[in-house]
Amino acid sequence: MKTTIHVHQKRWFSRRYGNQYMSARVFVNGGLVGAIPCTQVTGDLAHVAKFMLIKQGHLLDQGGALSLVCREQGHIYTITTDTAREKQVDEWGALPAEIAQD
């Protein structure tokens, strides 16, 4: 059975400073395995998710983008990005209490 990896990002753009901020949650086979706190970015958070998945043992360590690594290792990879308000982006990057305790 193929492993499915999904990165769900929330993005907020600060008009005041002209910066983009994102947070993300990472899912493997539908289960939440980690969260990436709100951070200023210029692209997306897939590279951060890749290192999280390698550290947790879901991916083998190899070079390249997360999409390439998943394809080469036979995993199904998807990423979605929602536009949100600042507070929603901050909250999305925090792990739920039941996950954080593990």
Backbone as JSON, one array per atom type, in Angstrom:
{
  "sequence": "MKTTIHVHQKRWFSRRYGNQYMSARVFVNGGLVGAIPCTQVTGDLAHVAKFMLIKQGHLLDQGGALSLVCREQGHIYTITTDTAREKQVDEWGALPAEIAQD",
  "N": [[0.83, -1.18, 0.0], [0.54, 2.22, -0.83], [1.99, 5.06, 0.75], [0.34, 7.99, 1.78], [1.01, 11.38, 1.69], [0.29, 14.49, 2.94], [0.38, 17.98, 2.87], [-0.97, 20.63, 4.46], [-1.39, 23.93, 4.17], [-1.7, 27.2, 5.61], [-2.06, 30.53, 4.7], [-1.14, 33.93, 5.21], [-1.12, 37.29, 4.27], [0.65, 40.12, 5.07], [-0.29, 43.26, 4.71], [0.69, 45.58, 5.74], [3.49, 45.25, 6.16], [4.21, 43.92, 3.89], [4.82, 41.2, 3.78], [4.68, 37.61, 3.55], [3.16, 35.13, 5.49], [3.14, 31.84, 6.79], [1.73, 28.78, 8.02], [1.63, 25.27, 8.74], [0.16, 21.98, 8.6], [1.04, 18.59, 8.78], [0.22, 15.56, 7.3], [0.12, 12.0, 7.38], [-1.02, 9.26, 5.73], [-3.6, 10.16, 6.38], [-3.48, 10.77, 9.09], [-2.56, 13.18, 11.52], [0.74, 14.19, 11.81], [2.47, 16.19, 12.46], [3.13, 19.74, 13.0], [3.85, 22.92, 11.59], [5.0, 25.84, 12.85], [3.81, 29.27, 12.57], [5.51, 31.2, 10.22], [7.6, 33.53, 8.44], [7.66, 33.42, 4.96], [8.86, 32.89, 1.58], [8.14, 31.15, -0.37], [6.78, 28.08, -0.18], [5.99, 25.72, 2.48], [6.92, 23.18, 2.06], [9.56, 22.22, 2.01], [10.31, 22.36, 4.7], [8.48, 20.58, 5.79], [9.39, 18.26, 4.55], [11.87, 17.73, 5.86], [10.89, 17.29, 8.42], [9.41, 14.94, 8.02], [11.44, 13.18, 7.26], [12.97, 13.1, 9.61], [11.13, 11.87, 11.3], [11.02, 9.39, 10.19], [9.37, 8.74, 8.05], [10.14, 9.23, 5.47], [12.95, 8.5, 3.35], [16.21, 9.85, 3.61], [17.13, 11.99, 1.14], [18.25, 14.05, -1.58], [16.55, 16.85, -3.15], [13.28, 18.21, -4.01], [10.29, 17.94, -1.97], [8.12, 16.85, -3.41], [9.42, 15.47, -5.48], [11.0, 13.63, -4.03], [8.98, 12.13, -2.8], [7.72, 11.01, -5.06], [9.84, 9.47, -6.16], [10.17, 7.65, -4.09], [7.84, 6.3, -4.12], [5.53, 7.3, -2.89], [2.34, 8.94, -2.39], [1.73, 12.31, -2.87], [0.37, 15.36, -1.79], [-0.44, 18.85, -1.72], [-2.0, 21.61, -0.2], [-3.11, 25.0, -0.08], [-4.52, 27.45, 1.87], [-5.99, 30.68, 2.06], [-5.91, 32.78, 4.82], [-6.83, 34.45, 7.91], [-4.65, 36.35, 10.12], [-4.72, 35.35, 12.82], [-5.81, 32.79, 12.43], [-3.77, 31.55, 10.99], [-1.72, 31.52, 12.89], [-2.9, 29.82, 14.85], [-3.22, 27.44, 13.37], [-0.65, 26.51, 13.07], [-0.01, 25.49, 15.53], [0.28, 22.55, 17.44], [-2.43, 20.33, 18.12], [-3.54, 19.61, 21.47], [-3.77, 16.85, 22.1], [-2.06, 15.63, 20.3], [0.38, 16.91, 20.78], [1.15, 15.92, 23.26], [2.08, 13.37, 22.84]],
  "CA": [[0.0, 0.0, 0.0], [1.3, 3.45, -0.9], [1.81, 6.04, 1.81], [-0.1, 9.3, 1.31], [1.56, 12.5, 2.46], [-0.44, 15.72, 2.6], [0.77, 19.19, 3.59], [-2.05, 21.62, 4.39], [-0.82, 25.22, 4.59], [-2.54, 28.39, 5.7], [-1.21, 31.67, 4.34], [-1.63, 35.26, 5.5], [-0.25, 38.32, 3.71], [0.63, 41.36, 5.83], [-0.21, 44.43, 3.82], [1.48, 46.61, 6.41], [4.92, 45.02, 5.94], [4.42, 43.3, 2.59], [5.38, 39.87, 3.95], [3.78, 36.46, 3.57], [3.38, 34.24, 6.63], [2.46, 30.56, 6.62], [1.89, 27.67, 8.95], [1.18, 24.06, 8.06], [0.02, 20.7, 9.28], [1.52, 17.5, 7.92], [-0.54, 14.34, 7.52], [0.58, 10.78, 6.73], [-2.15, 8.33, 5.7], [-4.75, 10.79, 7.01], [-3.23, 11.11, 10.49], [-1.69, 14.33, 11.76], [2.04, 13.79, 12.37], [3.24, 17.35, 12.89], [2.7, 21.09, 12.62], [4.93, 23.88, 11.38], [4.52, 27.12, 13.37], [3.76, 30.43, 11.68], [6.82, 31.75, 9.88], [7.64, 34.33, 7.23], [8.19, 32.61, 3.87], [8.76, 33.42, 0.23], [7.57, 30.11, -1.23], [5.88, 27.29, 0.64], [6.63, 25.05, 3.6], [7.17, 21.78, 1.71], [10.93, 21.84, 2.39], [10.31, 22.14, 6.15], [7.73, 19.32, 5.98], [10.27, 17.16, 4.12], [12.82, 17.41, 6.93], [10.11, 16.72, 9.52], [9.07, 13.56, 7.65], [12.69, 12.4, 7.3], [13.31, 12.93, 11.02], [10.18, 10.93, 11.89], [11.17, 8.09, 9.56], [8.39, 8.5, 7.0], [10.86, 9.34, 4.2], [14.39, 8.29, 3.37], [16.93, 11.11, 3.4], [17.75, 12.17, -0.16], [18.11, 15.41, -2.07], [15.43, 17.19, -4.03], [12.05, 18.74, -3.44], [9.43, 16.93, -1.36], [7.33, 16.16, -4.44], [10.33, 14.56, -6.18], [11.36, 12.57, -3.1], [7.8, 11.26, -2.65], [7.54, 10.26, -6.31], [10.91, 8.48, -6.28], [10.02, 6.62, -3.06], [6.55, 5.63, -4.33], [4.48, 7.85, -2.03], [1.4, 9.88, -2.98], [1.97, 13.59, -2.2], [-0.48, 16.49, -2.16], [-0.26, 20.06, -0.9], [-3.03, 22.61, -0.4], [-2.86, 26.26, 0.6], [-5.7, 28.29, 2.08], [-5.75, 32.04, 2.52], [-6.55, 32.88, 6.13], [-6.49, 35.62, 8.73], [-3.43, 36.18, 10.91], [-4.97, 34.49, 13.98], [-6.0, 31.42, 11.96], [-2.45, 31.03, 10.62], [-1.04, 31.23, 14.16], [-3.53, 28.65, 15.48], [-3.01, 26.26, 12.53], [0.71, 26.04, 13.28], [0.14, 24.89, 16.86], [-0.21, 21.17, 17.51], [-3.5, 20.09, 19.08], [-3.04, 19.09, 22.75], [-3.66, 15.39, 22.12], [-0.88, 15.25, 19.5], [1.57, 17.47, 21.41], [1.52, 15.14, 24.43], [2.73, 12.11, 22.42]],
  "C": [[0.89, 1.26, 0.0], [0.98, 4.36, 0.28], [1.34, 7.35, 1.18], [0.41, 10.37, 2.26], [0.85, 13.76, 1.99], [0.05, 16.86, 3.49], [-0.34, 20.21, 3.37], [-1.55, 22.92, 5.01], [-1.92, 26.27, 4.73], [-1.61, 29.59, 5.53], [-1.92, 32.98, 4.71], [-0.62, 36.25, 4.95], [-0.44, 39.61, 4.51], [0.78, 42.53, 4.86], [0.67, 45.52, 4.42], [2.97, 46.47, 6.08], [5.23, 44.38, 4.6], [5.03, 41.9, 2.66], [4.3, 38.81, 3.94], [4.17, 35.57, 4.74], [2.57, 32.97, 6.4], [2.68, 29.67, 7.82], [1.33, 26.44, 8.23], [0.98, 22.92, 9.03], [0.37, 19.61, 8.28], [0.79, 16.22, 8.31], [0.1, 13.18, 6.77], [-0.55, 9.77, 6.87], [-3.35, 8.86, 6.47], [-4.57, 11.17, 8.46], [-2.26, 12.26, 10.62], [-0.4, 13.87, 12.43], [2.87, 14.98, 12.83], [2.65, 18.66, 12.4], [3.93, 21.97, 12.5], [4.4, 25.24, 11.83], [4.58, 28.24, 12.32], [5.16, 31.01, 11.48], [6.71, 32.58, 8.61], [8.31, 33.51, 6.13], [8.09, 33.36, 2.55], [8.15, 32.41, -0.73], [6.49, 29.34, -0.49], [6.67, 26.55, 1.71], [6.95, 23.59, 3.31], [8.56, 21.34, 2.14], [11.04, 21.58, 3.9], [9.59, 20.82, 6.47], [8.6, 18.13, 5.61], [11.22, 16.76, 5.23], [12.12, 16.83, 8.15], [9.81, 15.25, 9.25], [10.29, 12.65, 7.65], [13.04, 12.09, 8.75], [12.41, 11.9, 11.7], [10.25, 9.54, 11.26], [10.16, 7.76, 8.48], [9.01, 8.54, 5.6], [12.32, 8.99, 4.41], [15.06, 9.61, 3.03], [17.58, 11.11, 2.02], [17.46, 13.58, -0.64], [16.89, 15.6, -2.94], [14.23, 17.7, -3.27], [11.2, 17.6, -2.88], [8.63, 16.17, -2.4], [8.18, 15.14, -5.18], [10.69, 13.37, -5.29], [10.19, 11.6, -2.94], [7.6, 10.41, -3.9], [8.58, 9.16, -6.44], [10.78, 7.35, -5.26], [8.65, 5.94, -3.12], [5.42, 6.1, -3.43], [3.57, 8.77, -2.85], [1.52, 11.18, -2.19], [1.0, 14.63, -2.72], [-0.17, 17.66, -1.22], [-1.41, 21.01, -1.23], [-2.67, 23.85, 0.41], [-4.15, 27.05, 0.67], [-5.24, 29.68, 2.49], [-6.54, 32.22, 3.81], [-6.19, 34.2, 6.8], [-5.28, 35.3, 9.61], [-3.64, 35.2, 12.08], [-5.13, 33.03, 13.55], [-4.67, 30.78, 11.58], [-1.67, 30.67, 11.88], [-1.58, 29.96, 14.8], [-3.25, 27.37, 14.7], [-1.61, 25.66, 12.76], [0.97, 25.42, 14.64], [-0.43, 23.47, 16.83], [-1.38, 21.08, 18.48], [-2.95, 19.39, 20.32], [-2.84, 17.58, 22.73], [-2.48, 14.89, 21.3], [0.4, 15.7, 20.2], [2.05, 16.64, 22.6], [2.27, 13.86, 24.05], [4.21, 12.24, 22.3]]
}
